[in-house]
């Protein structure tokens, strides 16, 4: 009999967990000698039909009264349930695993929509909410789907998740990112490293030197990371206000008045944050840049995967060496067991940037440098297998979670930068010569006296190029225009120039340029041509430069703008809906399992949710942040910490808004002052430290780590000794 697929085993396990069965007693046969069918006279007694024959011939009976007392209720009629603390813990792990996937789907769908729309209303509002959606949904489920008494207990568990998520981001994740992104300060300052080695080889002094001489600098070109930390610090204001009833011992009526005031303030902060990003979109641009870092070389691996004669990964996720060798044999056309530069170039022939030969050659050179470990400008089959395997191993985990690391190809990114500049210069020269030609052909100046594009002249120019008068410029008509231009500084042939111009002007993608597209494109060229003079240096200039680099990198690597097709929209929306559905369905079972485990283990549910649940809801973001920080690049380090501060702001404001809404509208008691106070303290300490400093040695990460257990101890002290709640 062949092996069952893995999926069958999973189905079997879920079936065993979800279905209740009855057995037939074998020990007590009927007088006729027949085996009992489970319906003999013993059922009439105080025993159920479940008789278990244990080792040693001992019978174990579960009385109907005991079974009724211990019977657990299946949520939704199909989810498994448990009697024991170990079973509850197992269910928590299972639900967290599923929630992790749900959160990944939500994040992936949101990022796809963000890339399609770019900075705007969605990026300023909905995309910000998506990052904190898991915690908000779990808290809502705990407070809305139960009776008032049960909701009071379950909301306490949800508060543990909110507090745990914020403190996890600012302590464990922040400290880890400092460590993995750290560099030697002395090397950064171009000083002599021997100065720091004066203590000799003493391990203690070396450790102290490591703590002080290594670290990160979050802001190099601007202070935007510090600005994000200050915005995060603002989020503690509602947390301070909600402490007033506990400090001054307000009555219940006065407490409810202050709760609604704090709720209004929290909502105001949330809306102000959204509106600020619409009019000052630098936060959105930094988030978009952080998202794009995750997908820089994805198309290269997809292309290699497409050309393989089998899956590059086996069913269990290991590199498929056989398929990689078959790919090598396919590319090795002369059969000499060696890949030359020419053969390697053919492997990447389908990549979209192949039309720019210089770019393709440089990219192939980078791949050759990575794969050719012997340095002989040739790639053997073993080098090819090792190189592809290394890429796959480094990207396997992240690819499964919709996360794509470029750590192994950071040299490609570095090489792309001069290529981007060359492409930009080439593009400017091409547009300049095209404008010069059409200006000489136009009847009148393309500029009006005020310096703006002369739209009537541009429309008359369109009519002159549209030879067949069908109100569209086709490729043949565009080719005839290009044929009349005598290019001086552009090395592209006429077909490449036509492709460039068609890609630039054809906004609809139908390979035809209508009049409005022509007017829009030429007007944009005229604006760019008029504004080519160097701009004075400002704090915003580096950020604009980085944003333009990423836009140009998209075009260089992908060969086309971001996919905005109907299928791209559908895929993003489907991921978003699927993720939200998973989170909504599993929120209540997770809270119930945490509550049941806390009762079985006699531990406060707050501590369980504080420690365990945030691991699932923040795992994908933590992996993304740590991977970006490991590149040790000043820009990616700055973006990483901005992501952390922005996530904390949304956790605080959105989480407190949901919590106060549940307390006020469901008439719950406010018993969460101690839990909110620890969030306030940790955010205040880290917010002040990061708002006015951009340099953090390694020892600061140890301080951040210590804040995590100290916050738990503080909750225990405040609740048990000061009765703060």
N, C-alpha and C positions, 0 to 999 in steps of 0.2 A: 504494500500500500504506500502510495507516495506521501510526501510530507504535506500537511495542511498549510495553506498560506497563513502568514502572520495575522491577517485580518480575521481569519476564522477563530484563532485563539482569543483575540480580543472580544469578538462577539460572544464566544462561549463564556468567558470570564464575566462579562456584563450580564449575561443571561443568568448565571449562577448567583450573581449578586442581587439581581432584581426580582427573581421568581421564587416564590415559596412553594415547596413541594411536600408531599407526605410519603411515608414509607410503609412497607408491609412487615410486620413482625415475623421473623423466621423461627425464633426460639420456641414460640408457643404455637404448635401446629394443632389443627383440629383433630377430633377423635377419629375422623376418617383417614387421617394420615396425609391429607392434602395440605399444601402450603397455604397459609392464610392470605386472603386478599386484602387484609387491612380493615375488614368490617366485621370482625368476630365480636364475641360478647364483651371482650375487654374494653371496647370503646364505650360501652355503656357505663363503665365505672368512671372514677374520677381521673382518668388518664386519657391523654390524646392518643391518636394512632401513630404518633412518632415515637417509636421505640428504637433506641440506638444500642447496638451490641458493642460494648467497649472492650478494649484489650483485657484478657484474663477472664472473659465470660461474664463480666458484671453488666447488668442491665441498668440503663439510665433512662428515667422517665421524667418528662417535663409535664407537670400538672397543668391543667387548663387554667387554674387560678394564677399560677406563676407566669404562664405564657401570656395571659391577658395583661398582667402587670408590666411585663417586659416588652410587649409588642411595640414595635416602632412603626411610625406612619411614613409611607413613601410619598414624597412631594411629587406633585404632578402625576402620581400614579405609576411612575416608571423609574424614578431615581432610587438608587439603593439607600438603605438605612442601616443603622448599627446600634448595638446594645452597649458596647464597651468604649473606654477611652481610646484604646488603640484603633478601634474601628472609626471613631470620630476623627482621629488624627489622619487616618488614611484617606477619608473622604475630603478632609481639608486640602490635602496634597493634590488629590485628583481634581477638585474644583479649581484650585489655584493653577494647575497646569492648563485646564481648559480656559480659565480667565486670561491667562497669559496669551493664548492664541487669539482670544477675542480682542484683547487690547492691541495685539499686533495687527489684526485685520483693520481695526478702527484707525490706528495710526497710519497704516499703509494707505488706506483709502483717503484719509485726510491729506496726507502728503501728496498723493497723486493729484487731487483737486487743487491743492495749493500750488503745485508746479504748473498746472494748466492755467489757473487764473492769475498767478503771480500776486504781488502785494496789492491789497485792496480791502474791501469790506469783509470778504471771507477770511482772509489772512489775519485781519484785525480782530475778528470776533469768533466765528465758529471754529476756526483752526486752533485758537487759543483754548477754547472750551474742550475740544477733543482730547487734549493732553491730560486734562483732569477729569474726563468723563467716567472712568471706571470707579473712582472713589465716590463721585457724586451719585452714580447710579446705585451703588451698593448701599450708600447711606439712605437714599430715597426708598429703596426696597425695604430696608429695615424699619423705616418709620411709617410707610404707607400701607403695607400689605398685611398688617397684623392689628390686633386689638390694641387699645390704648395702653393697657398694662404690659402686654408683650412688647409693644413698640418702645416703651420706656427702657426696657432691658436691652433690646436689640440696637437702639440708637447709641447706647453706651458702647456697644461693640463697634459700631460704625465710626464713632469718635476716635476710637483707638486706631482705626485704619487711617483716618485723616491725619492724626498727630504722628503716627508712625511713618507715613509717606513723607511729610514735610521734614521731619527730623532725620530720616534716612538719607534724603537728598542732601541736606546741609552738613551732615556729619560723615557718614560712611562713604557715600559717593563723592562728596567734595574732597575728603582726605585722600581717597584712592586716586582721583584725577590729579591731585597735586603730586603724588608719588610717581605715577606712571608718566606724567608730562614733564617731570623735573629735568633740568639741565644744570651744568656747572656754571654758577654765576661768574666765576673768574674767567672762564672761557668766553662767556657772553660779552664780558667787558674788555676782552683782548689783553688781559693782564697775564702775568707769568704764573702758571699753575703751581710752580714750585714753592710759591709763597705760602700756599695752603698746606703744604706737606711738611712744614717745619716740625710738627710734633713727632715725626718719625713713623715707625711702624707699630707703635702702640695701638692695639685694637680699640681701646677706649677713646683715644684721641681721634682715631680715624672715624669712629662712629659719631663723635661730636662734630667733627669736620663735615661729615656727610649731612648731619642735621642742619647745619648752618650755611654750608657752601653750595648746597644744591636746593633747587626749588623752581618755581615758575614765575613768570611775569605775564599777567593776564592781559594788560593793555600795552601795546608798543606804539601803534600809530594813532590811537585816539583813547578817550576815556569812556567809551561806550559800555564796557563791561562794568566799570564802577557805577555808571549811571543806572544800569540794570539792577545792581545791588541796592542802590538808593530807592529805586522803585519798589523792590522787594521789601525794603525796610518800612515803606509807607504802609504796607499791608498789615503791620502790627497795630495800627491805630484802632481798628475795630476790636482787636483782641484785648487792648487795654480798656476800652470802654465797657466791654462786657464783664470785666472784673469788678466794676463799681458796686453792684448789688452785694457781692460777697464781702467786700472791704467794709462797706458802711451798713451792712445788715438790713437791706431794704425789705419791706413787706412784699407779699406776693403780688399785689396790685402795682406797686412801684417797680417791681422787678419786670413785670410784663410790659410796662411802658418803656423801660430802658431797652428791653429786648427788641421791640418794634423800632425804636430809634436806631439801635445798632444795625438792625436789618436794613433800614433805609440807607444808612451810611455805607454798608457793605455793597449794596446794589449800586449806589452812586459811584463808589470806587471802581467797580467792575465796568460799568458803562463808560466812565471817564477813561479808563485804560483802553477800551476799544476805540473810542473817539480819538484819543491822542494818537493811536497808531494809524488811523486813517489820514490824519493831517501831517503826522511826522512818521513816515513809514520806515525809519531806520531799523526798528525792532523787527518788522516783518522781513526786511531785506536780509538781516543777519540770520533769521530762522530759515529763510529760503536757501541761503548759502550753505548753512549747516546741513540741510536736507540734501542738497546737490553733491556735497562731499561724499555721500554714501553711495552714489551711483556713477562715479566718474568713468570706470572701465568696465561696467557691466556689459555693454554691447560687444566688447572684445571677447569676453568669455562666452557670451551667447553665440557669437559668430563661430568660435572654435567648436562649441558644442554642436552647432548645426552641421558642421562639416565632418564631425566624427561619424564613423560607420556604426556606432553603437553608443549607448549612454556612457558618458565619462565617469559617472558614479554608479556603483552597483546598487542593488535593491536595499542593502543595509547601510548605504552611505559611504562606502569605501571607494577609493579611486579604482576605476576599471582599467587595469593595466593592459588587458587584451585590446580594449577599444582604443586606448591611446597609441598602442603599437600599430594597430591597423590604420589609424589616422596618419602616423608617421609614414607607413608604407604607401599610403595614397598620395601624400605630398612628395615623397621621394620618387620622382618620376623616372630618373635615370637608374634607379635601383642600386646605387653605390653605398647604401646604408648611411648616408651623410646628407644633411640638409645644408644647402648653400644659401647665400643671401637671396639669390634669385628664386629658389624654391620656397623659402620662407616668405618672400614677398607675395608669391602666388597664394599661399595659405591665407593671407590677410587681404586677398584681392577684393573680396566682397564688402569690406568695411567702407562706410559711406564717405570717408575722407580720402578715398583713393584718387579722386580727380585732382587733388593737389599733390603732385608727385613728390615735392620736397618734404611735405609733412609725412607722407607715407614712408618714404625712405628713412626719415629720422625715427619714426615709430618702430619700424622694423629693426633699425640699429639698436634701439633700446631693448627690444625682445631678444635680439641676438646676444646682447651683453648679459642679460639675465640668464639665458639658457646655456650659453657657451662658457662653461666653467673652466675649460682647458685653455681658452684664449686663442684658439687656432682659427677663428672665424668660420668654424663649421660646427654643426650640432649633430652629435651621434644619437643613436636611438636611445641609449641610456640617459644622456643629457636631456633629451626631449621628454622622456617619461618622468625623470626627476623634476624637471621644470614645471610640466603640467600638473604633476601630483602636488607639488608645493603650492601652486596657485589654488588648486581645489581644496586642499586641506585647510588653507588659511581662510577660504571663503565659504566652506561648506556650511558651518553653523550659522553664519550670518545670512547666507542665501535662504536657508530654511525659514528664517524669521523675517524675511523681506528686508534684510539688512546686508549691505554689500561693502566689505572693507577693501581698501586699496593699499593696505600696508605694504604688500609685496611689490607693488608697482608705483611706489612713491617717486622713483626715478623718472617714470613716465610723466608724472605730473610736473616734475621740475623741468623736464625737457620741453613740455608743452608750452611753458610760459614764453620763451623766445619765439616759438612758432606762432603763438597767438599774436604777439606783437608784429611779426612779419606778415601774417595774414591780414591784420588790421591795416598795416601800411599799404599792402597790395590792394586791399579793398578801396582805401581812400584814393589811391592813384587811379584805379579803374574808374571810379565814380567821377573823379575830377576830369579825366579825359573825355568821358561820355558827356558830361555837362558842357565841357568846352566845345565839343562838336555840335551838340544840339543848340547851344547858344548861337553859334555861327549860322546855323540853319534856321533859327527862329526869326520871325519878323517882329523885332522888338526885344527889349531886355527881359530876362527871366525874373529880374527883381524890380519891384516898384520903388518909388522914391524913398519910402520909409524903410526899405530893406527887407520887406516881406515878399514871399513868392508871388509872381504875377500870374494869377490863376487863368485869366483869359488867354494869355500867351501860351501857357502850358497846354490848355485845351486845343488851341490851334496847332500846336506842335503834335499833339496826339492825332489830330485829323490828318496831318501830313504823313505820319508813319503808318496809319491805317490805310493801306493801299486799296484793299477790297471793300472798304467802307461798311464793314459789318459791325462797327462799334467795338471791335476787339483787336488787339495786336497779337498775332500768332507767332510761333517760333520762327517761321519762315520770314515774316515781316521784320521781326527783331534781328534775325540773322542778316537781312539786307541792310539794316541800319548799322550793325556792327561792321559789316564789310566795307562801309564807306569811311570808317574811322581809322586813322593812321596812329596806332598806339606806339608810344615812345618808351614808356617805363613799365609796361605790363608785358610779362612773358607768357601769358596764357594764349592758347589758340582761340579761334573764333567760336568753336563749339563750347569751350569752357566759359568764355565770356557770356555767351547766350544763356548758358545754364545759370551762371551767377545772376545775371540781370532778371531772368525769369523767376528765379527763386526769391529775389529781392522785391519784385513788383507784384508777383502773382499771389495775392493774399488768400484767395479762395482755393488755390491748389488745383485748378482745372486746366493748367497749362495755357491759359488765355489771360490777357491783361485788358480789363475793361477800362473805360475812361476814368472812373473814380479811383481805381487802383493806380492808374498811371499818374493822376494828379497828386494823390496821396504820397506815392513813392518819390516822385521828383521833388515835391515840396520838402519832404524829409531830407533828401540829398542837399537841397539848397540851404536848409537850416544848418545842417552839419557842416557844409562847406563854409558858410558865413561864420560859424563858431569854432573854427579850427585853431584859432589863436590860443596860445597857452593861457590857462587860467591861473590866478594867483593861488598860492598854497593856503589851504585852510584845513580845519580839523575834519571836514567832510570829504576832502579830496581822496584820501586813501580808501575810504569805504566805497566811494563811487568807482574808483579804479578796480577794487576787488569785485564789485558787482558786475562791471563790464567784462572783466576777465572770465567770470563764470558764465556769462551769457555767450561769450565767444568760445569758451571751452565746450559748451553744449553743441555749438555749430561745428566745432572742429572734430570732436569725438563722435557725435551722433550723425553729423552731416546734414542735420535738419533741425528746425526748432522743436520745442516740446510737442509731443503728439496731443492734439486737441480734437481728435476724431470722435465720432459717436461711440465707438467701441471703447476708447480710452475713458470716456465719461461713464459708460455703463459699468466697466470693470471697477473704477474707483467707487462708484455708488454701491455696487454689489458688495465690495469689501467692507464698506462703511456700514451698510445695513446688516450684513452677516455678523460683524463684530459687535454692533450694538445689541443684536438679538441674543448673542451668546452671553454678553454681560448682563442683560436684563433677566434672562432665564435663570442664570446661575447665581445671581446676587443673593436672593433669599436663601437658597440651600446652603451657600457658604456661610452666611451669618448664623443660620440655625446650627450648622455643624460646629462652628466656633463656640456658640453658646452651649451646646451639648458637651463638647469637650471640656469647657471650663467647669461645668458642673461635675462631670465625672472625675476630673483631675483636681477639683477644689481649688481652682485658680481663677482670679478675676478675668472676665472675658476681655477687658481692655488690654491686658498684657499679651494675651494670645493674639488678638488682632493687631496690636502694635508691632509685634515681632514677626509674625508669619505672613499675614496677608499682604503687606506692602512689597514683599519679595516678588509676588506675581504681578502686581499692577505696575511696578516700576522696573521690572527686569529688562524689558526691551530698551527703554530709554537709558538705563544704566549701562548696558552693553554698548549702545551707540556712543554714549559720552566717553566711556573708558577707551574704546577703540580710537575715537577721534583724538583723545588726549595722548595716546601712545605715539602718535606721529611726531610729537615734540616740536610742532611748528607753532610759532607765535600766534598766527591767525586762527588755526584750529583750536588752540588752547583757549584763546579769548572767546571764540564762539561756544565752546563747550561750557564754560562757566556762565556765559549769558543764558544758555539753555537751562542750567540748573536754577539760576535766580528767577527766570521767568516762570519755570514750573512751580517754584515755591510760592510766588505771588498768586498764581491761579489756584493752587491748593488752598492757600489761606483764605482768600476772598470768596472764591466760589464755594469752598467747603463750608465756611462759616455762614454764607448766605443760605445754603441748603439746610444746615443744622438749625439755624434760627427760624427758618420758615416752618420746619417740622415742629419745633417746640411751640411756636406761637399758634399756628393754625390747627394743630392737633391737641393743644392744651396740655402738653407734656411739662414736667417739672424741669427747671434748669439745675442740673446736678453735675455739670461738666467744667466747673471753674478751674479745678486743679489741672485737668487735662489740657485745657486751653492755655493755662499759665505756662506750662513747660514749653509749648510751642512758641509763645511770646518770648520767653527767656532765650531760647536757642536762636530764634530769628533775630532778636535784638543784638545778641553777642556777635553772631556771624555777619549780620547786616552792617553793623558799625565797623567791624574789622575789614570787611571787603569794600565798603563804600569809599574809604579814604586811603586805601593802599592797593597797589596793583602787584606788588612783589610778595610772594609767600614762600619762605624756606620750608624744608621738609618737616621741621619740628611743628609747624602749624597744623599739619595733617594729624599729628598725634593728639593735639589739643581737640581737634574736631572729632576724632574717634572717641575720646573720653567723654564728650558731651552726650553721646548716645546712651551708655549705661547710666550716666549721672541723671539724665532726664527720667529714666524709669525709677531710679531711687527717689528722686524728688517727688514724683507722683505718689509713691507709697508713703513718704513722710507727710506730704500735704493732706492726703486722705485719712491716714490712720492716726496721726498725731495732732494735726491742726484742724481736722474736719473742714477743709477748705471748700469742699463741694457742697 
